[in-house]
Amino acid sequence: MKCISKKNKKPLLILIIFIIFMAGLLDIKYQGLFFQSLPKSMQSYLTNIFK
């Protein structure tokens, strides 16, 4: 971890959070594994939002 200086940690953390957020949105949009594990009522609610 010495190769990542303190001033480079913040942009890296923001990038990782952004990637995880986008992966979650794409999972819901394309009805992936996380989406299928949700209850049917929540699935229908999210489907109406992402139409």
All heavy atoms as a GROMACS GRO file, in nm:
protein
  418
    1MET      N    1   0.081  -0.120   0.000
    1MET     CA    2   0.000   0.000   0.000
    1MET      C    3   0.085   0.126   0.000
    1MET      O    4   0.032   0.235  -0.001
    1MET     CB    5  -0.094   0.001   0.120
    1MET     CG    6  -0.203  -0.103   0.116
    1MET     SD    7  -0.304  -0.092  -0.031
    1MET     CE    8  -0.426   0.023   0.023
    2LYS      N    9   0.217   0.112   0.006
    2LYS     CA   10   0.303   0.229   0.005
    2LYS      C   11   0.302   0.299  -0.130
    2LYS      O   12   0.331   0.417  -0.138
    2LYS     CB   13   0.445   0.191   0.042
    2LYS     CG   14   0.461   0.154   0.186
    2LYS     CD   15   0.605   0.126   0.220
    2LYS     CE   16   0.619   0.091   0.367
    2LYS     NZ   17   0.757   0.067   0.405
    3CYS      N   18   0.266   0.226  -0.237
    3CYS     CA   19   0.266   0.289  -0.369
    3CYS      C   20   0.151   0.387  -0.386
    3CYS      O   21   0.155   0.473  -0.473
    3CYS     CB   22   0.263   0.182  -0.478
    3CYS     SG   23   0.113   0.084  -0.479
    4ILE      N   24   0.047   0.378  -0.302
    4ILE     CA   25  -0.065   0.471  -0.308
    4ILE      C   26  -0.044   0.574  -0.198
    4ILE      O   27  -0.053   0.544  -0.080
    4ILE     CB   28  -0.200   0.400  -0.288
    4ILE    CG1   29  -0.220   0.293  -0.394
    4ILE    CG2   30  -0.314   0.499  -0.288
    4ILE    CD1   31  -0.344   0.210  -0.374
    5SER      N   32  -0.014   0.697  -0.238
    5SER     CA   33   0.009   0.801  -0.139
    5SER      C   34  -0.124   0.847  -0.081
    5SER      O   35  -0.231   0.816  -0.132
    5SER     CB   36   0.084   0.917  -0.201
    5SER     OG   37   0.005   0.978  -0.301
    6LYS      N   38  -0.116   0.925   0.026
    6LYS     CA   39  -0.238   0.970   0.093
    6LYS      C   40  -0.323   1.059   0.004
    6LYS      O   41  -0.444   1.055   0.010
    6LYS     CB   42  -0.203   1.045   0.222
    6LYS     CG   43  -0.157   0.954   0.332
    6LYS     CD   44  -0.142   1.029   0.462
    6LYS     CE   45  -0.105   0.932   0.572
    6LYS     NZ   46  -0.102   0.997   0.701
    7LYS      N   47  -0.261   1.140  -0.081
    7LYS     CA   48  -0.340   1.229  -0.164
    7LYS      C   49  -0.406   1.155  -0.280
    7LYS      O   50  -0.499   1.207  -0.340
    7LYS     CB   51  -0.256   1.344  -0.215
    7LYS     CG   52  -0.141   1.305  -0.304
    7LYS     CD   53  -0.064   1.430  -0.345
    7LYS     CE   54   0.059   1.390  -0.425
    7LYS     NZ   55   0.135   1.508  -0.463
    8ASN      N   56  -0.364   1.034  -0.310
    8ASN     CA   57  -0.426   0.956  -0.417
    8ASN      C   58  -0.536   0.862  -0.367
    8ASN      O   59  -0.605   0.802  -0.447
    8ASN     CB   60  -0.321   0.873  -0.491
    8ASN     CG   61  -0.233   0.960  -0.579
    8ASN    OD1   62  -0.273   1.069  -0.618
    8ASN    ND2   63  -0.115   0.913  -0.609
    9LYS      N   64  -0.552   0.849  -0.237
    9LYS     CA   65  -0.652   0.757  -0.183
    9LYS      C   66  -0.794   0.807  -0.203
    9LYS      O   67  -0.884   0.730  -0.230
    9LYS     CB   68  -0.627   0.731  -0.035
    9LYS     CG   69  -0.510   0.640  -0.009
    9LYS     CD   70  -0.496   0.610   0.137
    9LYS     CE   71  -0.374   0.522   0.161
    9LYS     NZ   72  -0.354   0.495   0.302
   10LYS      N   73  -0.816   0.937  -0.191
   10LYS     CA   74  -0.950   0.992  -0.201
   10LYS      C   75  -1.009   0.974  -0.341
   10LYS      O   76  -1.121   0.926  -0.354
   10LYS     CB   77  -0.953   1.138  -0.159
   10LYS     CG   78  -1.092   1.193  -0.144
   10LYS     CD   79  -1.092   1.329  -0.082
   10LYS     CE   80  -1.234   1.376  -0.060
   10LYS     NZ   81  -1.238   1.507   0.003
   11PRO      N   82  -0.939   1.009  -0.449
   11PRO     CA   83  -0.996   0.985  -0.583
   11PRO      C   84  -1.019   0.837  -0.612
   11PRO      O   85  -1.116   0.800  -0.677
   11PRO     CB   86  -0.893   1.043  -0.678
   11PRO     CG   87  -0.813   1.138  -0.597
   11PRO     CD   88  -0.816   1.085  -0.458
   12LEU      N   89  -0.930   0.752  -0.560
   12LEU     CA   90  -0.946   0.609  -0.580
   12LEU      C   91  -1.071   0.558  -0.508
   12LEU      O   92  -1.148   0.480  -0.564
   12LEU     CB   93  -0.822   0.535  -0.530
   12LEU     CG   94  -0.822   0.383  -0.548
   12LEU    CD1   95  -0.823   0.348  -0.695
   12LEU    CD2   96  -0.701   0.323  -0.480
   13LEU      N   97  -1.095   0.606  -0.388
   13LEU     CA   98  -1.214   0.567  -0.312
   13LEU      C   99  -1.341   0.614  -0.382
   13LEU      O  100  -1.438   0.540  -0.392
   13LEU     CB  101  -1.206   0.625  -0.171
   13LEU     CG  102  -1.322   0.591  -0.078
   13LEU    CD1  103  -1.328   0.441  -0.054
   13LEU    CD2  104  -1.307   0.664   0.054
   14ILE      N  105  -1.340   0.736  -0.433
   14ILE     CA  106  -1.456   0.790  -0.505
   14ILE      C  107  -1.482   0.707  -0.630
   14ILE      O  108  -1.597   0.676  -0.663
   14ILE     CB  109  -1.434   0.938  -0.538
   14ILE    CG1  110  -1.437   1.020  -0.409
   14ILE    CG2  111  -1.539   0.989  -0.637
   14ILE    CD1  112  -1.398   1.165  -0.426
   15LEU      N  113  -1.377   0.668  -0.702
   15LEU     CA  114  -1.391   0.586  -0.821
   15LEU      C  115  -1.451   0.450  -0.788
   15LEU      O  116  -1.542   0.402  -0.858
   15LEU     CB  117  -1.256   0.568  -0.890
   15LEU     CG  118  -1.256   0.481  -1.015
   15LEU    CD1  119  -1.337   0.549  -1.125
   15LEU    CD2  120  -1.115   0.453  -1.060
   16ILE      N  121  -1.406   0.387  -0.682
   16ILE     CA  122  -1.458   0.256  -0.642
   16ILE      C  123  -1.605   0.267  -0.603
   16ILE      O  124  -1.687   0.183  -0.643
   16ILE     CB  125  -1.373   0.197  -0.528
   16ILE    CG1  126  -1.235   0.160  -0.581
   16ILE    CG2  127  -1.441   0.076  -0.466
   16ILE    CD1  128  -1.137   0.121  -0.474
   17ILE      N  129  -1.641   0.369  -0.528
   17ILE     CA  130  -1.781   0.388  -0.488
   17ILE      C  131  -1.868   0.412  -0.611
   17ILE      O  132  -1.979   0.358  -0.623
   17ILE     CB  133  -1.793   0.504  -0.387
   17ILE    CG1  134  -1.732   0.461  -0.255
   17ILE    CG2  135  -1.937   0.546  -0.367
   17ILE    CD1  136  -1.719   0.573  -0.152
   18PHE      N  137  -1.819   0.491  -0.707
   18PHE     CA  138  -1.894   0.518  -0.829
   18PHE      C  139  -1.916   0.390  -0.910
   18PHE      O  140  -2.026   0.366  -0.961
   18PHE     CB  141  -1.819   0.621  -0.914
   18PHE     CG  142  -1.885   0.652  -1.045
   18PHE    CD1  143  -2.000   0.728  -1.049
   18PHE    CD2  144  -1.832   0.603  -1.163
   18PHE    CE1  145  -2.062   0.756  -1.169
   18PHE    CE2  146  -1.892   0.631  -1.283
   18PHE     CZ  147  -2.008   0.706  -1.287
   19ILE      N  148  -1.814   0.306  -0.921
   19ILE     CA  149  -1.826   0.181  -0.995
   19ILE      C  150  -1.928   0.088  -0.929
   19ILE      O  151  -2.010   0.027  -0.998
   19ILE     CB  152  -1.688   0.113  -1.009
   19ILE    CG1  153  -1.601   0.193  -1.104
   19ILE    CG2  154  -1.702  -0.031  -1.057
   19ILE    CD1  155  -1.457   0.148  -1.111
   20ILE      N  156  -1.926   0.078  -0.797
   20ILE     CA  157  -2.021  -0.006  -0.726
   20ILE      C  158  -2.163   0.046  -0.743
   20ILE      O  159  -2.258  -0.030  -0.764
   20ILE     CB  160  -1.983  -0.018  -0.577
   20ILE    CG1  161  -1.854  -0.099  -0.563
   20ILE    CG2  162  -2.094  -0.081  -0.495
   20ILE    CD1  163  -1.796  -0.101  -0.425
   21PHE      N  164  -2.180   0.178  -0.737
   21PHE     CA  165  -2.311   0.240  -0.756
   21PHE      C  166  -2.365   0.212  -0.896
   21PHE      O  167  -2.482   0.174  -0.913
   21PHE     CB  168  -2.301   0.391  -0.730
   21PHE     CG  169  -2.429   0.464  -0.749
   21PHE    CD1  170  -2.530   0.454  -0.656
   21PHE    CD2  171  -2.449   0.544  -0.860
   21PHE    CE1  172  -2.650   0.522  -0.672
   21PHE    CE2  173  -2.567   0.613  -0.878
   21PHE     CZ  174  -2.668   0.601  -0.784
   22MET      N  175  -2.281   0.228  -0.996
   22MET     CA  176  -2.323   0.202  -1.134
   22MET      C  177  -2.355   0.054  -1.156
   22MET      O  178  -2.450   0.022  -1.227
   22MET     CB  179  -2.214   0.248  -1.233
   22MET     CG  180  -2.201   0.397  -1.243
   22MET     SD  181  -2.354   0.481  -1.287
   22MET     CE  182  -2.384   0.418  -1.449
   23ALA      N  183  -2.278  -0.033  -1.094
   23ALA     CA  184  -2.306  -0.177  -1.108
   23ALA      C  185  -2.442  -0.210  -1.047
   23ALA      O  186  -2.517  -0.291  -1.102
   23ALA     CB  187  -2.195  -0.257  -1.040
   24GLY      N  188  -2.475  -0.148  -0.935
   24GLY     CA  189  -2.606  -0.170  -0.873
   24GLY      C  190  -2.720  -0.122  -0.960
   24GLY      O  191  -2.822  -0.189  -0.976
   25LEU      N  192  -2.704  -0.003  -1.018
   25LEU     CA  193  -2.807   0.050  -1.107
   25LEU      C  194  -2.825  -0.038  -1.231
   25LEU      O  195  -2.938  -0.065  -1.273
   25LEU     CB  196  -2.774   0.192  -1.150
   25LEU     CG  197  -2.793   0.300  -1.044
   25LEU    CD1  198  -2.751   0.435  -1.100
   25LEU    CD2  199  -2.936   0.305  -0.996
   26LEU      N  200  -2.715  -0.082  -1.289
   26LEU     CA  201  -2.724  -0.168  -1.407
   26LEU      C  202  -2.784  -0.304  -1.373
   26LEU      O  203  -2.858  -0.362  -1.453
   26LEU     CB  204  -2.586  -0.185  -1.471
   26LEU     CG  205  -2.533  -0.061  -1.540
   26LEU    CD1  206  -2.388  -0.082  -1.584
   26LEU    CD2  207  -2.619  -0.023  -1.658
   27ASP      N  208  -2.756  -0.354  -1.254
   27ASP     CA  209  -2.815  -0.480  -1.210
   27ASP      C  210  -2.967  -0.467  -1.200
   27ASP      O  211  -3.040  -0.556  -1.244
   27ASP     CB  212  -2.758  -0.522  -1.074
   27ASP     CG  213  -2.812  -0.656  -1.028
   27ASP    OD1  214  -2.766  -0.758  -1.082
   27ASP    OD2  215  -2.899  -0.657  -0.940
   28ILE      N  216  -3.014  -0.358  -1.146
   28ILE     CA  217  -3.158  -0.336  -1.135
   28ILE      C  218  -3.219  -0.316  -1.273
   28ILE      O  219  -3.324  -0.373  -1.305
   28ILE     CB  220  -3.187  -0.217  -1.042
   28ILE    CG1  221  -3.148  -0.251  -0.899
   28ILE    CG2  222  -3.334  -0.177  -1.048
   28ILE    CD1  223  -3.151  -0.135  -0.803
   29LYS      N  224  -3.154  -0.237  -1.357
   29LYS     CA  225  -3.209  -0.208  -1.490
   29LYS      C  226  -3.221  -0.334  -1.574
   29LYS      O  227  -3.321  -0.356  -1.642
   29LYS     CB  228  -3.121  -0.106  -1.561
   29LYS     CG  229  -3.171  -0.070  -1.698
   29LYS     CD  230  -3.087   0.039  -1.761
   29LYS     CE  231  -3.123   0.060  -1.905
   29LYS     NZ  232  -3.230   0.150  -1.928
   30TYR      N  233  -3.120  -0.420  -1.572
   30TYR     CA  234  -3.121  -0.541  -1.654
   30TYR      C  235  -3.163  -0.666  -1.577
   30TYR      O  236  -3.142  -0.777  -1.624
   30TYR     CB  237  -2.984  -0.559  -1.721
   30TYR     CG  238  -2.954  -0.448  -1.818
   30TYR    CD1  239  -2.857  -0.353  -1.790
   30TYR    CD2  240  -3.027  -0.436  -1.935
   30TYR    CE1  241  -2.832  -0.249  -1.879
   30TYR    CE2  242  -3.003  -0.333  -2.024
   30TYR     CZ  243  -2.905  -0.240  -1.995
   30TYR     OH  244  -2.880  -0.138  -2.082
   31GLN      N  245  -3.220  -0.646  -1.459
   31GLN     CA  246  -3.277  -0.752  -1.376
   31GLN      C  247  -3.176  -0.865  -1.351
   31GLN      O  248  -3.201  -0.981  -1.383
   31GLN     CB  249  -3.405  -0.804  -1.439
   31GLN     CG  250  -3.510  -0.695  -1.451
   31GLN     CD  251  -3.637  -0.741  -1.515
   31GLN    OE1  252  -3.649  -0.856  -1.558
   31GLN    NE2  253  -3.734  -0.652  -1.524
   32GLY      N  254  -3.066  -0.828  -1.291
   32GLY     CA  255  -2.959  -0.922  -1.262
   32GLY      C  256  -2.983  -1.001  -1.134
   32GLY      O  257  -3.095  -1.011  -1.083
   33LEU      N  258  -2.877  -1.057  -1.081
   33LEU     CA  259  -2.884  -1.146  -0.966
   33LEU      C  260  -2.937  -1.077  -0.841
   33LEU      O  261  -3.021  -1.130  -0.770
   33LEU     CB  262  -2.746  -1.205  -0.939
   33LEU     CG  263  -2.736  -1.310  -0.830
   33LEU    CD1  264  -2.820  -1.431  -0.868
   33LEU    CD2  265  -2.593  -1.351  -0.808
   34PHE      N  266  -2.889  -0.956  -0.813
   34PHE     CA  267  -2.937  -0.882  -0.696
   34PHE      C  268  -3.086  -0.852  -0.709
   34PHE      O  269  -3.163  -0.867  -0.616
   34PHE     CB  270  -2.858  -0.753  -0.678
   34PHE     CG  271  -2.911  -0.663  -0.570
   34PHE    CD1  272  -2.896  -0.697  -0.437
   34PHE    CD2  273  -2.979  -0.547  -0.602
   34PHE    CE1  274  -2.946  -0.616  -0.337
   34PHE    CE2  275  -3.030  -0.465  -0.504
   34PHE     CZ  276  -3.014  -0.499  -0.371
   35PHE      N  277  -3.127  -0.810  -0.828
   35PHE     CA  278  -3.267  -0.777  -0.854
   35PHE      C  279  -3.356  -0.899  -0.832
   35PHE      O  280  -3.464  -0.889  -0.773
   35PHE     CB  281  -3.282  -0.725  -0.997
   35PHE     CG  282  -3.423  -0.691  -1.034
   35PHE    CD1  283  -3.477  -0.569  -1.000
   35PHE    CD2  284  -3.503  -0.781  -1.104
   35PHE    CE1  285  -3.607  -0.536  -1.034
   35PHE    CE2  286  -3.632  -0.750  -1.138
   35PHE     CZ  287  -3.684  -0.627  -1.104
   36GLN      N  288  -3.313  -1.014  -0.878
   36GLN     CA  289  -3.394  -1.137  -0.867
   36GLN      C  290  -3.405  -1.184  -0.722
   36GLN      O  291  -3.498  -1.257  -0.689
   36GLN     CB  292  -3.335  -1.247  -0.954
   36GLN     CG  293  -3.348  -1.216  -1.101
   36GLN     CD  294  -3.281  -1.319  -1.188
   36GLN    OE1  295  -3.230  -1.419  -1.138
   36GLN    NE2  296  -3.278  -1.294  -1.318
   37SER      N  297  -3.312  -1.143  -0.637
   37SER     CA  298  -3.318  -1.186  -0.497
   37SER      C  299  -3.413  -1.099  -0.414
   37SER      O  300  -3.442  -1.132  -0.298
   37SER     CB  301  -3.178  -1.185  -0.434
   37SER     OG  302  -3.130  -1.053  -0.426
   38LEU      N  303  -3.461  -0.989  -0.472
   38LEU     CA  304  -3.555  -0.902  -0.401
   38LEU      C  305  -3.696  -0.961  -0.402
   38LEU      O  306  -3.728  -1.041  -0.490
   38LEU     CB  307  -3.559  -0.764  -0.469
   38LEU     CG  308  -3.431  -0.683  -0.464
   38LEU    CD1  309  -3.445  -0.559  -0.551
   38LEU    CD2  310  -3.398  -0.643  -0.322
   39PRO      N  311  -3.780  -0.922  -0.307
   39PRO     CA  312  -3.920  -0.968  -0.308
   39PRO      C  313  -3.993  -0.915  -0.432
   39PRO      O  314  -3.956  -0.813  -0.490
   39PRO     CB  315  -3.980  -0.906  -0.182
   39PRO     CG  316  -3.866  -0.862  -0.099
   39PRO     CD  317  -3.750  -0.843  -0.190
   40LYS      N  318  -4.097  -0.986  -0.474
   40LYS     CA  319  -4.171  -0.950  -0.596
   40LYS      C  320  -4.228  -0.809  -0.589
   40LYS      O  321  -4.231  -0.738  -0.690
   40LYS     CB  322  -4.284  -1.051  -0.621
   40LYS     CG  323  -4.237  -1.190  -0.652
   40LYS     CD  324  -4.165  -1.194  -0.785
   40LYS     CE  325  -4.120  -1.336  -0.815
   40LYS     NZ  326  -4.035  -1.343  -0.932
   41SER      N  327  -4.274  -0.766  -0.472
   41SER     CA  328  -4.331  -0.632  -0.461
   41SER      C  329  -4.224  -0.525  -0.488
   41SER      O  330  -4.250  -0.425  -0.555
   41SER     CB  331  -4.394  -0.610  -0.324
   41SER     OG  332  -4.296  -0.627  -0.222
   42MET      N  333  -4.104  -0.546  -0.437
   42MET     CA  334  -3.996  -0.452  -0.460
   42MET      C  335  -3.951  -0.456  -0.606
   42MET      O  336  -3.917  -0.352  -0.665
   42MET     CB  337  -3.878  -0.485  -0.368
   42MET     CG  338  -3.771  -0.381  -0.373
   42MET     SD  339  -3.835  -0.226  -0.313
   42MET     CE  340  -3.721  -0.193  -0.184
   43GLN      N  341  -3.952  -0.575  -0.667
   43GLN     CA  342  -3.916  -0.587  -0.808
   43GLN      C  343  -4.011  -0.507  -0.896
   43GLN      O  344  -3.968  -0.436  -0.987
   43GLN     CB  345  -3.916  -0.734  -0.851
   43GLN     CG  346  -3.802  -0.814  -0.799
   43GLN     CD  347  -3.808  -0.959  -0.844
   43GLN    OE1  348  -3.895  -0.998  -0.921
   43GLN    NE2  349  -3.717  -1.040  -0.794
   44SER      N  350  -4.140  -0.518  -0.869
   44SER     CA  351  -4.237  -0.445  -0.951
   44SER      C  352  -4.223  -0.294  -0.931
   44SER      O  353  -4.236  -0.217  -1.027
   44SER     CB  354  -4.380  -0.491  -0.921
   44SER     OG  355  -4.413  -0.461  -0.787
   45TYR      N  356  -4.195  -0.252  -0.810
   45TYR     CA  357  -4.174  -0.109  -0.781
   45TYR      C  358  -4.053  -0.056  -0.859
   45TYR      O  359  -4.061   0.049  -0.923
   45TYR     CB  360  -4.157  -0.088  -0.631
   45TYR     CG  361  -4.127   0.055  -0.592
   45TYR    CD1  362  -4.228   0.151  -0.595
   45TYR    CD2  363  -4.000   0.093  -0.553
   45TYR    CE1  364  -4.201   0.282  -0.558
   45TYR    CE2  365  -3.973   0.223  -0.516
   45TYR     CZ  366  -4.075   0.318  -0.519
   45TYR     OH  367  -4.046   0.446  -0.484
   46LEU      N  368  -3.943  -0.129  -0.854
   46LEU     CA  369  -3.822  -0.087  -0.925
   46LEU      C  370  -3.840  -0.094  -1.076
   46LEU      O  371  -3.786  -0.012  -1.150
   46LEU     CB  372  -3.703  -0.172  -0.881
   46LEU     CG  373  -3.654  -0.147  -0.739
   46LEU    CD1  374  -3.549  -0.251  -0.701
   46LEU    CD2  375  -3.599  -0.008  -0.724
   47THR      N  376  -3.915  -0.191  -1.124
   47THR     CA  377  -3.941  -0.202  -1.267
   47THR      C  378  -4.017  -0.080  -1.317
   47THR      O  379  -3.989  -0.028  -1.425
   47THR     CB  380  -4.020  -0.330  -1.298
   47THR    OG1  381  -3.946  -0.443  -1.250
   47THR    CG2  382  -4.042  -0.346  -1.447
   48ASN      N  383  -4.113  -0.033  -1.238
   48ASN     CA  384  -4.189   0.087  -1.277
   48ASN      C  385  -4.101   0.211  -1.278
   48ASN      O  386  -4.121   0.299  -1.362
   48ASN     CB  387  -4.308   0.107  -1.183
   48ASN     CG  388  -4.414   0.002  -1.202
   48ASN    OD1  389  -4.426  -0.057  -1.308
   48ASN    ND2  390  -4.491  -0.022  -1.096
   49ILE      N  391  -4.005   0.219  -1.189
   49ILE     CA  392  -3.916   0.335  -1.184
   49ILE      C  393  -3.823   0.337  -1.306
   49ILE      O  394  -3.802   0.441  -1.367
   49ILE     CB  395  -3.833   0.335  -1.054
   49ILE    CG1  396  -3.924   0.362  -0.936
   49ILE    CG2  397  -3.721   0.439  -1.060
   49ILE    CD1  398  -3.853   0.354  -0.803
   50PHE      N  399  -3.769   0.223  -1.344
   50PHE     CA  400  -3.667   0.216  -1.448
   50PHE      C  401  -3.724   0.192  -1.588
   50PHE      O  402  -3.649   0.160  -1.680
   50PHE     CB  403  -3.563   0.108  -1.415
   50PHE     CG  404  -3.466   0.153  -1.311
   50PHE    CD1  405  -3.486   0.122  -1.177
   50PHE    CD2  406  -3.356   0.228  -1.343
   50PHE    CE1  407  -3.398   0.163  -1.080
   50PHE    CE2  408  -3.265   0.269  -1.249
   50PHE     CZ  409  -3.287   0.237  -1.116
   51LYS      N  410  -3.853   0.209  -1.608
   51LYS     CA  411  -3.910   0.192  -1.742
   51LYS      C  412  -3.874   0.305  -1.832
   51LYS      O  413  -3.850   0.413  -1.803
   51LYS     CB  414  -4.062   0.180  -1.736
   51LYS     CG  415  -4.105   0.042  -1.707
   51LYS     CD  416  -4.254   0.030  -1.725
   51LYS     CE  417  -4.295  -0.113  -1.708
   51LYS     NZ  418  -4.436  -0.133  -1.720
   0.00000   0.00000   0.00000
